[in-house]
Amino acid sequence: MAYAAGTLLSCRLMKNVFLLSILTLILSVFKGNAQEIEIIESGLKTSFRGLSIVNDRVIWASGSNGTVGRSVDGGKTWNWMTVKGFEKTDFRDIEAFDEKTAVILGISEPAYILKTFNGGENWKLVYSDSTKGVFLDAMEFWDDGHGMAVGDPIDGKLYIVQSIDNGNRWKKFPSDKLDKPVTGEAFFASSGTNIRQLNRDYAVMVTGGLKSRILLSGVLYDLPLQQGTESSGANSVAVWFRGNGTHRIVVTGGDFSKPALANDVCVYSTDLGKTWKKPVTGPFGYRSCVEFIDKKILITCGTTGVDMSFDGAENWKNISKESFHVVRRAKKGNAVFLAGGNGRLGKLKY
């Protein structure tokens, strides 16, 4: 029995070593290959900040001047549309469920949320708010149909609306039990990614401005990022979550009025925000969006370029000087696309 147990243990050890070697090989190949951005010109005078990738074929984008775009062939061709009646609305975020169904978020006074069921041919108004000072920033959806949208604070309270049916109906979320923001603290509508799913039940949000913090379980915790001015602080948060409780949270931001300033533009945590670490190198300037590609592989973008990390945000490598506002990976698939100002779109080649 002792011999059999020892043999079994040895086999398991060899299997683990083999799997680790394969993983290391895959990662080394990924790092060894040149990562580059293939530029896709839309021909539009639009600033894109909303991006949702259903799979490797279906991509949706949204932006200023009431613009929404959809591709069903992996970005080779696009159908561009202006939402009738909302020609001046800035759609800062979009969530797509398939090639026919998507939700878009229009930012301010009035703030709008619309939904299409037929690929953008028609849009249904599912939420509006004309309250003075209302400004919607971003939204996030869970697989069970639950969705949340966050806006700048009103009357000293966080502004949150929620849906339980994939955005068909929305109602205000009671924020009385949440920590209150300080004067001058708000959210940035820079990439639709300042709110993310933390796990099956909770979301995480990041703020900026005179104070930059992260909202975890209803409590706001300080972030060691650039802050103290209206243009500085956290812009984006990305979460790697697995059912065994493993979390890695990465936050990016900086000062969009000083985009080349690279100090304190990224932090990460491996203990659910109890402690935060700063990267050894990079990112190399203000970054408005960060996205996980794999457990340790991330991509971040901003107006001064695109960076990637292959070690969980400890070190970053600049791969492009092109300007982008948002980068997202396919929910089901491997495609990674970017979008930015002047109608610019891009695809990560790796």
C-alpha positions as CSV (number, residue, x, y, z in Angstrom):
1,M,0.0,0.0,0.0
2,A,2.8,2.4,0.8
3,Y,4.4,1.7,-2.6
4,A,1.1,2.2,-4.4
5,A,0.5,5.5,-2.5
6,G,4.0,6.7,-3.4
7,T,3.5,5.8,-7.0
8,L,0.2,7.6,-7.1
9,L,1.7,10.7,-5.5
10,S,4.6,10.6,-8.0
11,C,2.2,10.4,-11.0
12,R,0.2,13.3,-9.7
13,L,3.3,15.3,-9.2
14,M,4.5,14.5,-12.7
15,K,1.1,15.5,-14.1
16,N,1.2,18.8,-12.3
17,V,4.7,19.5,-13.5
18,F,3.6,18.7,-17.0
19,L,0.6,21.0,-16.9
20,L,2.7,23.8,-15.4
21,S,5.3,23.3,-18.2
22,I,2.5,23.5,-20.9
23,L,1.1,26.7,-19.2
24,T,4.6,28.2,-19.1
25,L,5.2,27.4,-22.8
26,I,1.9,29.0,-23.8
27,L,2.7,32.1,-21.8
28,S,6.2,32.3,-23.2
29,V,4.9,31.9,-26.8
30,F,2.4,34.7,-26.1
31,K,5.1,36.9,-24.7
32,G,7.5,36.0,-27.5
33,N,5.1,36.9,-30.3
34,A,4.8,40.5,-31.3
35,Q,1.5,42.1,-30.1
36,E,0.2,44.8,-32.3
37,I,-2.9,46.8,-32.9
38,E,-4.6,46.5,-36.3
39,I,-6.2,49.9,-37.0
40,I,-9.8,49.8,-38.4
41,E,-11.0,53.2,-39.6
42,S,-14.7,53.7,-39.4
43,G,-14.7,56.9,-41.4
44,L,-16.9,58.6,-38.7
45,K,-16.3,61.8,-36.8
46,T,-17.3,60.1,-33.5
47,S,-15.7,59.5,-30.2
48,F,-16.3,55.8,-29.2
49,R,-16.3,55.0,-25.5
50,G,-18.8,52.1,-25.4
51,L,-17.7,48.6,-26.6
52,S,-19.2,45.2,-26.1
53,I,-17.9,42.0,-27.7
54,V,-20.4,39.1,-27.6
55,N,-18.1,36.6,-29.3
56,D,-15.3,36.5,-31.9
57,R,-17.9,37.5,-34.6
58,V,-20.3,39.9,-32.9
59,I,-19.1,43.3,-31.8
60,W,-21.1,46.4,-30.9
61,A,-19.7,50.0,-30.3
62,S,-21.4,53.2,-29.2
63,G,-20.3,56.9,-29.0
64,S,-21.1,60.5,-29.5
65,N,-23.7,62.0,-32.0
66,G,-26.1,59.2,-31.3
67,T,-23.8,56.7,-33.0
68,V,-24.0,52.9,-32.6
69,G,-22.2,50.3,-34.7
70,R,-22.4,46.6,-35.1
71,S,-20.3,44.0,-36.8
72,V,-21.3,40.3,-37.3
73,D,-18.1,39.2,-39.1
74,G,-15.4,39.8,-36.6
75,G,-14.9,43.5,-37.4
76,K,-14.4,43.1,-41.2
77,T,-17.5,45.1,-42.0
78,W,-19.7,47.4,-39.9
79,N,-23.2,48.7,-39.9
80,W,-23.2,52.2,-38.6
81,M,-26.5,53.8,-37.4
82,T,-27.7,57.0,-35.8
83,V,-30.4,56.4,-33.2
84,K,-33.5,58.3,-34.4
85,G,-34.5,61.0,-32.0
86,F,-31.2,60.8,-30.1
87,E,-28.9,62.4,-32.7
88,K,-27.1,64.6,-30.1
89,T,-26.9,62.0,-27.4
90,D,-23.5,60.7,-26.2
91,F,-23.8,56.9,-25.7
92,R,-20.9,56.3,-23.3
93,D,-21.6,52.6,-22.7
94,I,-23.2,49.6,-24.5
95,E,-24.0,46.1,-23.4
96,A,-24.7,43.5,-26.1
97,F,-26.3,40.1,-25.5
98,D,-26.3,38.8,-29.1
99,E,-26.3,40.0,-32.7
100,K,-29.8,41.3,-32.3
101,T,-30.1,42.6,-28.7
102,A,-28.2,45.4,-27.0
103,V,-28.6,48.2,-24.4
104,I,-27.1,51.6,-24.7
105,L,-26.6,54.3,-22.1
106,G,-26.9,58.1,-22.8
107,I,-25.2,60.3,-20.3
108,S,-27.0,63.5,-19.2
109,E,-29.9,65.8,-18.8
110,P,-31.9,63.8,-19.6
111,A,-30.1,60.6,-19.1
112,Y,-31.3,57.7,-21.2
113,I,-31.1,53.9,-21.4
114,L,-32.4,52.3,-24.6
115,K,-32.7,48.7,-25.9
116,T,-32.9,47.1,-29.3
117,F,-34.2,43.6,-30.1
118,N,-33.7,43.8,-33.9
119,G,-30.0,44.6,-34.4
120,G,-30.5,48.4,-34.0
121,E,-33.2,49.0,-36.5
122,N,-35.5,50.2,-33.7
123,W,-34.7,51.3,-30.1
124,K,-37.0,51.3,-27.1
125,L,-36.6,53.8,-24.3
126,V,-36.4,51.8,-21.1
127,Y,-35.2,54.4,-18.7
128,S,-34.9,58.2,-18.5
129,D,-34.2,60.8,-15.9
130,S,-34.3,64.6,-16.4
131,T,-33.2,65.4,-12.8
132,K,-30.8,68.4,-12.7
133,G,-27.3,67.2,-12.5
134,V,-28.0,63.6,-13.6
135,F,-25.0,62.0,-15.4
136,L,-24.9,58.3,-16.1
137,D,-21.3,56.9,-16.5
138,A,-21.4,53.1,-17.0
139,M,-23.3,49.8,-16.6
140,E,-22.6,46.2,-16.0
141,F,-24.6,43.0,-16.4
142,W,-24.5,39.5,-14.9
143,D,-25.3,36.3,-16.7
144,D,-28.6,36.0,-14.7
145,G,-30.1,39.1,-16.2
146,H,-29.2,41.4,-13.4
147,G,-27.7,44.8,-14.4
148,M,-26.6,48.0,-12.7
149,A,-25.8,51.5,-14.0
150,V,-24.0,54.1,-12.0
151,G,-24.0,57.8,-12.3
152,D,-22.4,60.8,-10.7
153,P,-23.6,61.5,-7.1
154,I,-26.7,63.7,-6.6
155,D,-27.5,65.4,-3.3
156,G,-24.5,63.7,-1.7
157,K,-25.6,60.2,-2.6
158,L,-24.3,57.6,-5.1
159,Y,-26.7,57.3,-8.1
160,I,-27.3,53.7,-9.0
161,V,-30.2,52.1,-11.0
162,Q,-30.7,48.4,-11.4
163,S,-32.5,45.9,-13.7
164,I,-33.3,42.2,-13.1
165,D,-34.4,41.4,-16.7
166,N,-31.5,42.3,-19.0
167,G,-32.3,46.0,-19.1
168,N,-36.0,45.8,-20.0
169,R,-36.9,47.7,-16.8
170,W,-34.9,49.8,-14.4
171,K,-35.4,51.3,-10.9
172,K,-33.4,53.3,-8.4
173,F,-31.2,51.4,-6.1
174,P,-31.5,52.5,-2.4
175,S,-28.1,54.0,-1.7
176,D,-28.8,55.1,1.9
177,K,-26.8,52.2,3.3
178,L,-23.7,52.9,1.1
179,D,-20.8,55.1,2.0
180,K,-21.4,58.7,0.9
181,P,-19.0,60.3,-1.6
182,V,-17.2,63.5,-0.5
183,T,-17.7,66.7,-2.4
184,G,-15.8,66.6,-5.7
185,E,-15.8,62.8,-5.8
186,A,-17.6,61.2,-8.8
187,F,-17.3,58.6,-11.6
188,F,-15.6,59.0,-14.9
189,A,-17.6,58.1,-18.0
190,S,-14.5,57.3,-19.9
191,S,-14.9,53.6,-21.0
192,G,-17.9,52.1,-19.4
193,T,-15.7,50.1,-17.0
194,N,-15.7,51.9,-13.6
195,I,-18.3,49.3,-12.5
196,R,-17.6,45.6,-12.8
197,Q,-18.9,42.3,-11.5
198,L,-17.0,41.3,-8.4
199,N,-18.6,37.9,-8.1
200,R,-22.1,36.3,-8.6
201,D,-23.8,38.7,-6.2
202,Y,-21.8,42.0,-6.0
203,A,-20.3,44.7,-8.1
204,V,-17.2,46.8,-7.5
205,M,-17.0,50.5,-8.5
206,V,-14.1,53.1,-8.6
207,T,-14.3,56.8,-8.2
208,G,-12.1,59.8,-9.1
209,G,-11.9,63.5,-8.7
210,L,-10.9,65.2,-5.4
211,K,-11.0,61.7,-3.9
212,S,-10.3,58.3,-5.6
213,R,-11.8,55.3,-3.9
214,I,-13.2,51.8,-4.6
215,L,-16.6,50.7,-3.4
216,L,-16.5,47.2,-2.0
217,S,-19.6,45.7,-0.1
218,G,-21.0,49.2,0.3
219,V,-17.9,50.7,1.8
220,L,-15.5,53.2,0.0
221,Y,-11.8,52.5,0.5
222,D,-9.0,54.8,-0.5
223,L,-6.9,54.0,-3.6
224,P,-3.2,55.0,-3.9
225,L,-3.7,56.6,-7.3
226,Q,-3.4,60.1,-8.7
227,Q,-6.2,62.3,-7.3
228,G,-7.1,65.6,-5.8
229,T,-8.2,67.4,-9.0
230,E,-11.4,67.1,-11.1
231,S,-9.6,65.3,-13.9
232,S,-7.7,62.8,-11.8
233,G,-8.4,59.4,-10.2
234,A,-9.6,56.0,-11.1
235,N,-11.2,55.4,-14.5
236,S,-11.5,51.7,-14.8
237,V,-11.5,48.5,-12.8
238,A,-11.0,44.9,-14.0
239,V,-11.7,41.8,-11.9
240,W,-10.4,38.2,-12.3
241,F,-12.8,36.0,-10.3
242,R,-13.1,32.3,-10.0
243,G,-15.5,30.2,-7.9
244,N,-12.7,29.0,-5.6
245,G,-12.5,32.6,-4.3
246,T,-9.5,33.7,-6.3
247,H,-9.6,37.4,-7.0
248,R,-7.3,39.8,-8.7
249,I,-8.5,43.4,-8.9
250,V,-6.7,45.9,-11.2
251,V,-7.5,49.7,-11.3
252,T,-6.2,52.2,-13.8
253,G,-6.6,55.9,-14.2
254,G,-4.4,59.0,-13.8
255,D,-5.1,62.6,-14.9
256,F,-6.7,62.9,-18.3
257,S,-5.7,66.5,-18.5
258,K,-2.0,65.4,-18.2
259,P,-2.1,62.1,-20.1
260,A,1.7,61.7,-20.2
261,L,2.0,61.8,-16.4
262,A,2.7,58.1,-15.6
263,N,3.1,58.2,-11.8
264,D,0.4,56.3,-9.8
265,V,-1.8,55.4,-12.7
266,C,-2.3,51.7,-11.8
267,V,-2.7,49.6,-8.7
268,Y,-3.7,46.0,-8.1
269,S,-4.9,43.8,-5.2
270,T,-4.9,40.1,-4.6
271,D,-6.8,40.2,-1.3
272,L,-10.1,41.8,-2.2
273,G,-8.8,45.3,-1.7
274,K,-7.4,45.0,1.8
275,T,-4.0,45.9,0.4
276,W,-2.8,47.5,-2.8
277,K,0.4,47.2,-4.8
278,K,1.9,49.4,-7.5
279,P,3.5,48.0,-10.6
280,V,7.2,47.8,-10.9
281,T,7.0,49.3,-14.5
282,G,4.3,51.1,-16.3
283,P,1.6,51.7,-17.5
284,F,3.1,54.6,-19.4
285,G,0.6,57.3,-18.9
286,Y,-3.1,58.0,-18.2
287,R,-5.2,54.9,-18.8
288,S,-9.0,55.0,-19.2
289,C,-9.6,51.3,-19.4
290,V,-8.1,48.0,-18.3
291,E,-9.2,44.4,-19.3
292,F,-8.2,40.9,-18.4
293,I,-7.3,38.6,-21.3
294,D,-6.4,35.7,-19.0
295,K,-5.6,35.2,-15.3
296,K,-2.2,37.0,-15.6
297,I,-2.5,38.7,-19.0
298,L,-4.0,42.2,-19.1
299,I,-4.3,45.1,-21.6
300,T,-4.9,48.7,-20.8
301,C,-5.3,51.8,-23.1
302,G,-5.5,55.6,-23.0
303,T,-4.9,58.6,-25.1
304,T,-1.1,58.1,-25.1
305,G,-1.0,54.4,-26.0
306,V,-1.7,50.7,-25.2
307,D,0.1,48.6,-22.7
308,M,0.0,44.9,-21.8
309,S,1.0,42.9,-18.7
310,F,1.9,39.2,-18.6
311,D,2.3,38.9,-14.9
312,G,-0.9,40.1,-13.4
313,A,-0.2,43.9,-13.6
314,E,3.2,43.8,-11.9
315,N,5.0,44.9,-15.1
316,W,3.7,46.5,-18.2
317,K,5.0,46.6,-21.8
318,N,4.0,49.4,-24.2
319,I,2.8,47.9,-27.6
320,S,1.3,50.9,-29.3
321,K,1.3,54.7,-29.2
322,E,-2.2,54.8,-30.7
323,S,-4.9,56.6,-28.7
324,F,-7.9,54.6,-27.5
325,H,-10.6,55.1,-24.8
326,V,-11.8,51.5,-24.3
327,V,-10.6,47.9,-24.8
328,R,-12.7,44.8,-24.3
329,R,-12.3,41.1,-24.7
330,A,-15.0,38.8,-26.1
331,K,-17.3,37.3,-23.5
332,K,-17.2,34.0,-25.3
333,G,-14.1,33.8,-27.4
334,N,-10.6,35.4,-27.7
335,A,-11.1,38.5,-29.8
336,V,-9.9,41.8,-28.3
337,F,-11.0,45.1,-29.8
338,L,-10.4,48.8,-28.9
339,A,-12.2,52.0,-29.7
340,G,-11.4,55.7,-29.3
341,G,-11.7,59.2,-30.7
342,N,-12.1,60.3,-34.3
343,G,-14.0,57.1,-35.2
344,R,-10.9,54.9,-34.5
345,L,-11.3,51.2,-33.9
346,G,-8.6,48.6,-33.4
347,K,-8.1,44.9,-33.1
348,L,-5.4,43.3,-31.0
349,K,-3.3,40.8,-33.0
350,Y,-1.5,38.2,-30.9
